[in-house]
Amino acid sequence: MNRAGLYGSYGNGLWQNIGLDRSRRKGLTEARRILGPNEDHCRDSNRPGCWELWKEGWMPIDKMVPIGEATCYSNCLCRINYR
């Protein structure tokens, strides 16, 4: 059951990463991570965590770490905003 839940939670990452690709194609140049509805956001010194990525604020869209590649992997509930 735990593994099945992981497949279900991957949907957010997939949707957000599709948005990342579409935004690049539209010519948008900046992105920022918005923390998801969770009080225990990932933090790590070896990989970027959601907390560290959120603190960076607006960044060049090509520097944005895709959802699923942070410390929390596919458990990430964050989203990405663009401008």
Residue pairs with C-beta under 8 A, 6 or more apart in sequence:
6 74
6 75
9 74
9 75
9 77
10 68
10 74
12 36
12 67
12 76
12 77
12 79
13 66
13 67
13 68
13 74
13 76
16 66
16 67
16 78
16 79
16 80
17 66
17 67
17 68
19 80
19 82
20 31
20 61
20 64
20 66
20 80
23 31
23 61
23 82
24 61
24 62
28 61
28 82
28 83
29 60
29 61
29 83
30 58
30 59
30 60
30 61
30 82
30 83
31 58
31 59
31 60
31 61
31 64
31 80
31 81
31 82
32 54
32 56
32 57
32 58
32 59
32 80
32 81
33 50
33 53
33 54
33 56
33 64
33 65
33 78
33 79
33 80
34 54
34 78
34 79
34 80
34 81
35 41
35 50
35 51
35 54
35 78
36 50
36 76
36 77
36 78
36 79
37 77
38 77
41 49
41 50
41 51
41 54
41 72
42 49
42 50
42 51
42 70
42 71
42 72
42 75
42 76
43 49
43 50
43 51
43 52
43 71
44 71
46 71
47 69
47 70
47 71
48 65
48 69
48 70
48 71
49 70
49 71
49 72
50 70
50 71
50 72
50 76
50 78
53 64
53 65
53 70
53 78
54 78
58 83
61 82
64 80
67 76
67 78
67 79
67 80
68 74
68 76
70 76
70 78
